[in-house]
Amino acid sequence: MKRYYLADNNIKYRETGRDINRADNRIASDWAKYITVFMQGYILGNPIAYTGDDGLVEKIEQFNQENSTDYHDGLIETDLSIYGRAYELLYSDEQSQERIVKLDPEGTFIVYDDTIARNSLFGVRFYQIKYSPTSVSSFVEVYTADEIYYFSSEVNDFTGIKFDRVETSPFQGVPINEYKNNEERLGDYESVLDGIDAYDLSQSELANFQQDMNDAYLVITGNPMTGTSEPEYQTDENGELVLDEYSNPIAVDNSETDVVQKMLKARLLILDNNNDPEGPNPSAEYLTKTYDSTGAESYKKCLVDDILRFTFTPDTNDQNFAGTQSGEAMKYNSSSRLTCHRTMKNVLHNLKHCMASLVTKLCSSC
């Protein structure tokens, strides 16, 4: 999921088996980031507003300002869109002030109990620090409701983990919060990865066609094959074939194979028709194939429509996106997206209220 967000799609690793003289473009589309950025703006385009008791709202606003929660919420929503889950850690800094920070979803998980309430038992954060190309340390932190346990290892595969220390947690609860993008914890574009792959392949094959068309083979007929050397391939003193860096046999100079390879590299094919009963009939033409541009564009449009439809994302390039619809109509057409996305604003709103209550409790105890 993160690879696709960075446009490092599977097309980059596709084994095409193409001849080395043919185009082999591997174009990765940035659909994942397009969907994620749109969803982030759609959910959090307007900052979350708070109402209620003036004293409580003031504490919430102070907490938000000190923790840059608008930016923090954007990071959480981005992880939700990519991974289908997001994590944040509540901690107390050196001045005993409450802080929140986003945790890496690839290095965080929470263990819950087996009750219907699914209460969190503890959260785990694991990560590595690379001090030099050969010096890597691994760390594990376990957060319970009362204590924080720290473990470390001097190797990069978490083996030999040893206990370092334990600290008292300032919160009466597991301080790692988990958000879910949906009940299945699926990312916003996880269900359309196959469609993105198909779109990448279509774009890459179109680029291959255009490049091969520009470098089309010139076919000349009416000239005999000039490759006459034998044997076809080089051999060593033991009679074994000599292979190149790609494990392919190396042709002998001026053998038929060598001549054909050089012709392909020069984008030239010389064909022999001297055996024609009516005598040689020399000719020259470019070897090309017909491209169905209408069918290809229609196919790509279907792929685009499916990707947008199944991710509930509007096409901002559509002239009807904002040209003929009123604001109310656009809100109505987008309402299903809010339902499917579990309304991130409400989730964050409830969380901030819980955090504000915690701040108030701590302040009163002080």
PAZAKE-715569 format. One line per field, with one value per residue (C-alpha): residue number from 1; residue in three letters; chain; y negated, z negated, x. Coordinates in pm, 1 decimal, padded with zeros to 6 digits. Layout:
// PAZAKE-715569
k	(NUM  ...);
r	(ALA  ...);
c	(A  ...);
yy	(Y  ...);
zz	(Z  ...);
xx	(X  ...);
// end
This chain:
// PAZAKE-715569
k	(1  2  3  4  5  6  7  8  9  10  11  12  13  14  15  16  17  18  19  20  21  22  23  24  25  26  27  28  29  30  31  32  33  34  35  36  37  38  39  40  41  42  43  44  45  46  47  48  49  50  51  52  53  54  55  56  57  58  59  60  61  62  63  64  65  66  67  68  69  70  71  72  73  74  75  76  77  78  79  80  81  82  83  84  85  86  87  88  89  90  91  92  93  94  95  96  97  98  99  100  101  102  103  104  105  106  107  108  109  110  111  112  113  114  115  116  117  118  119  120  121  122  123  124  125  126  127  128  129  130  131  132  133  134  135  136  137  138  139  140  141  142  143  144  145  146  147  148  149  150  151  152  153  154  155  156  157  158  159  160  161  162  163  164  165  166  167  168  169  170  171  172  173  174  175  176  177  178  179  180  181  182  183  184  185  186  187  188  189  190  191  192  193  194  195  196  197  198  199  200  201  202  203  204  205  206  207  208  209  210  211  212  213  214  215  216  217  218  219  220  221  222  223  224  225  226  227  228  229  230  231  232  233  234  235  236  237  238  239  240  241  242  243  244  245  246  247  248  249  250  251  252  253  254  255  256  257  258  259  260  261  262  263  264  265  266  267  268  269  270  271  272  273  274  275  276  277  278  279  280  281  282  283  284  285  286  287  288  289  290  291  292  293  294  295  296  297  298  299  300  301  302  303  304  305  306  307  308  309  310  311  312  313  314  315  316  317  318  319  320  321  322  323  324  325  326  327  328  329  330  331  332  333  334  335  336  337  338  339  340  341  342  343  344  345  346  347  348  349  350  351  352  353  354  355  356  357  358  359  360  361  362  363  364  365  366);
r	(MET  LYS  ARG  TYR  TYR  LEU  ALA  ASP  ASN  ASN  ILE  LYS  TYR  ARG  GLU  THR  GLY  ARG  ASP  ILE  ASN  ARG  ALA  ASP  ASN  ARG  ILE  ALA  SER  ASP  TRP  ALA  LYS  TYR  ILE  THR  VAL  PHE  MET  GLN  GLY  TYR  ILE  LEU  GLY  ASN  PRO  ILE  ALA  TYR  THR  GLY  ASP  ASP  GLY  LEU  VAL  GLU  LYS  ILE  GLU  GLN  PHE  ASN  GLN  GLU  ASN  SER  THR  ASP  TYR  HIS  ASP  GLY  LEU  ILE  GLU  THR  ASP  LEU  SER  ILE  TYR  GLY  ARG  ALA  TYR  GLU  LEU  LEU  TYR  SER  ASP  GLU  GLN  SER  GLN  GLU  ARG  ILE  VAL  LYS  LEU  ASP  PRO  GLU  GLY  THR  PHE  ILE  VAL  TYR  ASP  ASP  THR  ILE  ALA  ARG  ASN  SER  LEU  PHE  GLY  VAL  ARG  PHE  TYR  GLN  ILE  LYS  TYR  SER  PRO  THR  SER  VAL  SER  SER  PHE  VAL  GLU  VAL  TYR  THR  ALA  ASP  GLU  ILE  TYR  TYR  PHE  SER  SER  GLU  VAL  ASN  ASP  PHE  THR  GLY  ILE  LYS  PHE  ASP  ARG  VAL  GLU  THR  SER  PRO  PHE  GLN  GLY  VAL  PRO  ILE  ASN  GLU  TYR  LYS  ASN  ASN  GLU  GLU  ARG  LEU  GLY  ASP  TYR  GLU  SER  VAL  LEU  ASP  GLY  ILE  ASP  ALA  TYR  ASP  LEU  SER  GLN  SER  GLU  LEU  ALA  ASN  PHE  GLN  GLN  ASP  MET  ASN  ASP  ALA  TYR  LEU  VAL  ILE  THR  GLY  ASN  PRO  MET  THR  GLY  THR  SER  GLU  PRO  GLU  TYR  GLN  THR  ASP  GLU  ASN  GLY  GLU  LEU  VAL  LEU  ASP  GLU  TYR  SER  ASN  PRO  ILE  ALA  VAL  ASP  ASN  SER  GLU  THR  ASP  VAL  VAL  GLN  LYS  MET  LEU  LYS  ALA  ARG  LEU  LEU  ILE  LEU  ASP  ASN  ASN  ASN  ASP  PRO  GLU  GLY  PRO  ASN  PRO  SER  ALA  GLU  TYR  LEU  THR  LYS  THR  TYR  ASP  SER  THR  GLY  ALA  GLU  SER  TYR  LYS  LYS  CYS  LEU  VAL  ASP  ASP  ILE  LEU  ARG  PHE  THR  PHE  THR  PRO  ASP  THR  ASN  ASP  GLN  ASN  PHE  ALA  GLY  THR  GLN  SER  GLY  GLU  ALA  MET  LYS  TYR  ASN  SER  SER  SER  ARG  LEU  THR  CYS  HIS  ARG  THR  MET  LYS  ASN  VAL  LEU  HIS  ASN  LEU  LYS  HIS  CYS  MET  ALA  SER  LEU  VAL  THR  LYS  LEU  CYS  SER  SER  CYS);
c	(A  A  A  A  A  A  A  A  A  A  A  A  A  A  A  A  A  A  A  A  A  A  A  A  A  A  A  A  A  A  A  A  A  A  A  A  A  A  A  A  A  A  A  A  A  A  A  A  A  A  A  A  A  A  A  A  A  A  A  A  A  A  A  A  A  A  A  A  A  A  A  A  A  A  A  A  A  A  A  A  A  A  A  A  A  A  A  A  A  A  A  A  A  A  A  A  A  A  A  A  A  A  A  A  A  A  A  A  A  A  A  A  A  A  A  A  A  A  A  A  A  A  A  A  A  A  A  A  A  A  A  A  A  A  A  A  A  A  A  A  A  A  A  A  A  A  A  A  A  A  A  A  A  A  A  A  A  A  A  A  A  A  A  A  A  A  A  A  A  A  A  A  A  A  A  A  A  A  A  A  A  A  A  A  A  A  A  A  A  A  A  A  A  A  A  A  A  A  A  A  A  A  A  A  A  A  A  A  A  A  A  A  A  A  A  A  A  A  A  A  A  A  A  A  A  A  A  A  A  A  A  A  A  A  A  A  A  A  A  A  A  A  A  A  A  A  A  A  A  A  A  A  A  A  A  A  A  A  A  A  A  A  A  A  A  A  A  A  A  A  A  A  A  A  A  A  A  A  A  A  A  A  A  A  A  A  A  A  A  A  A  A  A  A  A  A  A  A  A  A  A  A  A  A  A  A  A  A  A  A  A  A  A  A  A  A  A  A  A  A  A  A  A  A  A  A  A  A  A  A  A  A  A  A  A  A  A  A  A  A  A  A  A  A  A  A  A  A  A  A  A  A  A  A  A  A  A  A  A  A  A  A  A  A  A  A);
yy	(00000.0  -00243.0  -00150.4  -00245.3  -00574.1  -00648.0  -00544.5  -00239.4  -00016.8  00346.8  00240.4  00139.6  00504.0  00663.3  00924.5  00862.7  01092.4  00833.4  00835.6  00599.1  00403.4  00328.1  00060.7  00173.1  -00123.6  -00070.0  -00370.0  -00380.5  -00598.4  -00798.7  -00696.9  -00602.7  -00946.6  -01115.3  -00922.4  -00975.0  -01349.1  -01398.9  -01203.0  -01393.2  -01725.5  -01603.7  -01481.8  -01752.3  -02043.1  -02238.4  -02226.9  -02056.9  -02309.2  -02274.3  -02413.1  -02391.5  -02533.7  -02825.8  -02699.6  -02354.6  -02488.1  -02715.3  -02417.7  -02221.6  -02508.0  -02548.2  -02174.4  -02184.8  -02479.7  -02322.9  -01994.4  -02128.2  -01895.4  -02014.8  -01892.6  -01582.8  -01498.9  -01526.4  -01273.9  -01037.5  -01062.5  -00996.7  -00676.4  -00573.7  -00615.1  -00425.1  -00146.1  -00137.2  -00202.5  -00472.2  -00502.4  -00788.0  -00799.2  -01019.1  -01101.0  -01351.4  -01563.5  -01694.1  -01974.8  -01725.6  -01860.3  -01623.8  -01562.5  -01347.2  -01205.8  -00985.1  -00638.6  -00436.8  -00184.4  00055.0  00068.4  00047.6  00278.3  00310.0  00627.7  00635.3  00861.7  01111.7  00931.0  00775.9  00433.4  00518.1  00328.4  00265.1  00465.5  00310.5  00142.5  00221.2  -00003.8  00143.6  -00038.1  -00044.5  -00312.2  -00290.1  -00460.0  -00351.4  -00101.4  00172.8  00049.5  00100.6  00119.5  00251.7  00121.7  00237.4  00038.1  00198.0  -00038.1  00090.3  -00104.8  -00158.7  -00108.0  -00133.8  00143.2  00080.8  00349.4  00326.8  00532.9  00450.1  00642.0  00550.7  00849.6  00804.8  01121.7  01113.0  00859.4  00775.3  00585.7  00236.9  00059.7  -00009.5  -00346.0  -00445.7  -00565.9  -00905.4  -00795.7  -00561.4  -00364.6  -00233.5  -00556.4  -00428.4  -00501.6  -00304.3  -00444.1  -00225.8  -00346.8  -00094.3  00226.5  00429.8  00180.2  00148.0  -00143.9  -00373.8  -00227.8  00125.5  00270.4  00122.5  00227.2  00461.1  00173.1  -00046.2  00232.8  00263.4  -00113.3  -00111.3  00172.0  -00011.3  -00330.1  -00139.7  00055.1  -00266.9  -00420.3  -00103.6  -00123.0  -00488.2  -00427.1  -00118.4  -00310.4  -00585.9  -00319.8  -00100.3  00162.5  00079.8  00398.6  00437.6  00739.5  00865.8  00918.2  01250.6  01320.8  01217.3  01416.5  01714.3  01788.8  02121.2  02234.7  02002.2  01953.9  01917.1  02212.9  02254.6  02503.7  02774.2  02716.4  02551.6  02248.5  01910.4  01712.0  01338.1  01161.3  01254.7  01627.4  01608.2  01772.7  01531.4  01541.4  01579.4  01268.9  01267.9  01577.1  01568.9  01508.8  01227.0  01060.3  01082.0  00938.6  00647.2  00583.1  00574.8  00333.3  00109.3  00138.1  00294.9  00623.3  00750.2  01032.4  01263.7  01332.3  01421.0  01765.8  01614.5  01786.9  01447.1  01311.3  01074.3  00811.4  00553.5  00337.8  00135.8  00052.8  -00012.8  00268.7  00130.6  00247.4  00079.5  -00077.0  -00096.6  -00437.2  -00459.3  -00118.9  -00185.6  -00518.2  -00362.9  -00084.3  -00333.2  -00539.9  -00229.2  -00161.4  -00521.2  -00512.8  -00187.2  -00313.8  -00631.4  -00453.5  -00185.8  -00437.0  -00689.0  -00953.9  -01216.9  -01289.8  -01643.5  -01653.5  -01602.1  -01927.1  -01849.8  -01808.9  -02168.9  -02337.9  -02246.9  -02124.5  -02346.0  -02320.1  -02145.9  -01891.5  -01814.0  -01767.3  -01534.1  -01327.7  -01294.6  -01196.2  -00824.6  -00881.9  -01017.9  -00711.0  -00472.3  -00659.1  -00651.7  -01029.5  -01094.8  -01429.7  -01265.3  -01018.3  -01290.6  -01514.5  -01247.8  -01176.0  -01540.0  -01568.8  -01267.0  -01419.0  -01754.1  -01582.3  -01413.5  -01748.2  -01901.2  -01610.5  -01639.9  -02015.6  -01984.6  -01722.7  -01954.4);
zz	(00000.0  -00081.6  00239.9  00445.5  00255.4  00361.1  00722.5  00688.0  00848.8  00952.7  01314.4  01208.3  01134.7  01430.5  01621.4  01983.3  02159.4  02436.0  02680.7  02570.3  02893.9  02822.8  02598.3  02243.2  02067.0  01716.1  01632.1  01280.8  01236.5  00918.1  00860.2  00497.5  00398.2  00600.8  00405.8  00069.5  00113.2  00226.9  -00068.2  -00312.0  -00175.8  -00165.6  -00525.8  -00686.0  -00442.3  -00713.0  -01054.3  -01333.5  -01538.9  -01910.2  -02110.0  -02473.5  -02801.4  -02738.0  -02987.2  -02833.3  -02477.2  -02579.3  -02714.1  -02397.0  -02177.1  -02384.5  -02359.2  -01982.2  -01936.4  -02137.6  -01947.1  -01597.1  -01588.9  -01248.3  -01093.9  -01314.3  -01201.3  -00839.5  -00903.8  -01070.5  -00777.1  -00530.2  -00713.7  -00725.9  -00350.7  -00280.9  -00538.8  -00652.2  -01008.1  -01197.3  -01540.2  -01772.9  -02104.0  -02400.5  -02612.3  -02864.4  -02768.0  -02983.8  -03114.9  -03204.7  -02923.1  -02736.7  -02376.4  -02086.0  -01800.1  -01503.1  -01505.1  -01203.0  -01117.3  -00988.4  -01333.6  -01570.2  -01686.1  -01976.9  -02153.8  -02270.0  -02512.8  -02402.3  -02554.6  -02345.2  -02442.1  -02293.0  -02556.8  -02471.6  -02685.0  -02561.0  -02259.5  -02097.4  -01902.3  -01735.9  -01526.0  -01424.4  -01418.2  -01163.2  -01300.7  -01011.0  -00721.8  -00960.1  -01291.8  -01338.1  -01670.6  -01725.1  -01987.2  -02125.0  -02352.8  -02524.7  -02660.8  -02922.4  -03121.9  -03408.1  -03281.4  -02979.2  -02915.2  -02702.1  -02518.5  -02278.2  -02064.0  -01894.1  -01575.9  -01294.5  -01309.0  -01667.9  -01785.1  -02125.0  -02253.9  -02617.4  -02880.4  -02953.1  -03196.5  -03300.0  -03360.5  -03513.2  -03262.5  -03343.4  -03194.2  -03335.3  -03015.8  -02716.4  -02561.7  -02200.9  -02007.3  -01696.0  -01420.9  -01160.0  -00811.4  -00810.6  -00991.8  -00758.5  -00801.2  -00424.7  -00262.6  -00027.0  00286.4  00163.8  00354.1  00690.0  00700.4  00992.2  01179.1  01117.8  01247.8  01561.6  01618.0  01574.3  01825.3  02076.9  02045.8  02069.1  02376.8  02546.3  02474.7  02606.9  02925.4  02981.8  02923.3  03142.6  03412.3  03407.2  03429.4  03681.7  03868.7  04226.0  04428.6  04746.2  04967.2  05260.9  05097.4  04981.9  04620.4  04567.4  04250.6  04351.2  04052.6  03870.2  03604.2  03492.6  03133.9  02960.4  02761.2  02514.6  02530.5  02391.3  02656.1  02411.7  02517.0  02402.0  02232.6  02184.3  01860.7  01927.1  01972.4  02348.2  02597.3  02777.8  03157.0  03377.8  03581.8  03922.4  03842.6  03936.2  03571.7  03541.0  03859.7  03749.6  03406.3  03563.0  03802.4  03515.4  03326.3  03633.3  03675.1  04016.4  04171.1  04497.6  04653.5  04939.5  05226.0  05491.7  05520.7  05672.1  06011.8  06167.0  06032.9  05749.5  05670.3  05452.1  05223.5  04902.5  04641.7  04271.4  04059.5  03849.3  03695.5  03669.8  03337.6  03238.3  03069.9  03026.6  02860.5  02639.1  02515.2  02449.7  02249.4  02040.5  01975.9  01843.9  01612.5  01487.0  01429.6  01234.1  01016.2  00930.7  00884.0  00650.0  00436.9  00430.2  00576.2  00822.8  01143.4  01101.1  01473.7  01563.7  01699.5  01511.4  01178.3  01073.0  01386.7  01394.1  01041.1  00754.9  00421.6  00268.1  00551.8  00505.9  00132.5  00200.4  00453.4  00208.1  -00092.2  -00034.3  -00073.9  -00423.2  -00518.4  -00384.4  -00549.3  -00900.6  -00925.9  -01043.9  -01188.2  -01443.9  -01545.6  -01597.5  -01765.1  -02024.2  -02080.1  -02136.2  -02391.5  -02575.6  -02568.7  -02686.7  -02977.5  -03062.3  -03050.0  -03278.1  -03520.4  -03530.5  -03574.5  -03861.9  -04030.0  -04002.5);
xx	(00000.0  00281.2  00463.8  00159.5  00125.0  00484.7  00403.7  00629.3  00367.8  00400.9  00456.8  00808.2  00889.8  00710.7  00907.8  00811.4  01057.1  01088.7  01375.1  01650.5  01604.3  01238.6  01091.4  01014.8  00853.1  00715.1  00499.4  00353.5  00045.0  -00005.6  -00367.4  -00303.1  -00176.8  -00453.6  -00717.8  -00547.3  -00492.1  -00851.2  -00989.9  -00772.7  -00896.3  -01255.2  -01257.8  -01044.1  -01072.1  -01254.1  -01082.3  -01275.8  -01472.6  -01552.2  -01844.4  -01944.8  -01825.6  -01590.4  -01334.3  -01325.7  -01310.6  -01023.2  -00828.0  -00900.2  -00781.7  -00467.1  -00399.4  -00459.7  -00227.8  00052.6  00024.3  -00057.7  -00355.3  -00480.5  -00156.1  -00163.8  -00518.4  -00403.2  -00126.8  -00373.4  -00614.2  -00331.0  -00236.6  -00601.7  -00628.5  -00306.0  -00306.5  -00669.0  -00549.6  -00361.5  -00202.4  -00115.5  00066.0  -00024.4  00279.1  00407.4  00709.4  00993.4  00771.5  00497.2  00280.5  00049.3  00153.5  00033.3  00237.6  00153.9  00309.5  00416.1  00140.0  00406.6  00565.7  00267.4  -00009.6  -00254.4  -00365.2  -00728.8  -00910.4  -01174.3  -01473.4  -01746.0  -01611.4  -01268.5  -01075.2  -00711.4  -00468.6  -00145.2  00010.7  00345.4  00577.2  00886.3  01145.7  01510.8  01779.6  02060.8  02370.7  02594.3  02578.0  02689.5  02544.8  02171.0  01986.1  01633.4  01392.3  01055.9  00825.7  00525.3  00258.5  00014.2  -00242.5  00002.7  00357.8  00585.1  00840.3  01149.8  01348.3  01642.1  01876.1  02204.6  02114.6  01878.4  01641.4  01513.8  01687.2  01852.7  01599.7  01670.8  01476.8  01611.6  01381.2  01023.7  00858.7  00526.9  00268.9  00111.3  -00223.5  -00482.2  -00518.4  -00323.3  -00185.7  -00184.3  -00504.4  -00594.3  -00817.1  -00983.9  -01070.9  -01356.4  -01446.1  -01223.6  -00936.3  -00896.3  -00716.5  -00905.7  -00745.4  -00677.0  -00972.4  -00864.7  -00498.3  -00574.4  -00737.5  -00433.0  -00208.7  -00422.9  -00406.6  -00027.1  00003.6  -00215.4  -00011.8  00316.0  00211.1  00099.3  00441.4  00607.4  00402.3  00488.3  00858.1  00866.3  00678.5  00939.6  01211.9  01028.4  01230.8  01332.3  01273.3  01477.6  01408.6  01609.1  01949.3  02095.4  02195.2  02555.1  02621.1  02837.1  03064.7  03032.7  02969.0  02694.2  02815.3  03149.6  03283.4  03569.8  03857.8  03627.2  03364.2  03121.7  02918.9  03051.4  02774.2  02730.7  02628.2  02264.8  02347.2  02288.3  02529.5  02762.3  02736.9  03044.1  03124.2  02951.4  02745.9  02378.2  02283.4  02538.4  02414.8  02050.2  02133.1  02317.9  02030.9  01782.6  02003.8  02020.1  01640.4  01701.7  01589.0  01739.7  01541.1  01634.6  01392.2  01650.0  01491.0  01179.0  01121.2  01055.6  01382.7  01464.7  01204.2  01380.6  01168.5  01194.9  00930.8  00890.7  00752.0  00466.9  00142.5  -00195.8  -00290.6  -00657.4  -00642.2  -01019.9  -01043.5  -00741.6  -00875.7  -01215.8  -01049.1  -00848.2  -01159.7  -01336.8  -01043.2  -01045.0  -01420.7  -01393.5  -01107.0  -01297.2  -01631.5  -01501.9  -01309.8  -01596.7  -01366.3  -01494.6  -01305.4  -01175.0  -01088.7  -01453.9  -01597.5  -01918.0  -01739.3  -01801.4  -01923.8  -02290.9  -02356.6  -02453.6  -02276.7  -02577.8  -02587.7  -02218.8  -02269.3  -02561.8  -02365.1  -02077.5  -02285.2  -02227.7  -01854.5  -01906.3  -02107.0  -01845.5  -01561.0  -01711.4  -01698.9  -01346.1  -01450.8  -01678.7  -01407.8  -01150.7  -01406.9  -01486.1  -01118.6  -01030.0  -01311.4  -01172.2  -00825.5  -00960.4  -01132.1  -00803.0  -00622.0  -00886.5  -00852.9  -00476.5  -00491.8  -00735.4  -00518.6  -00221.7);
// end
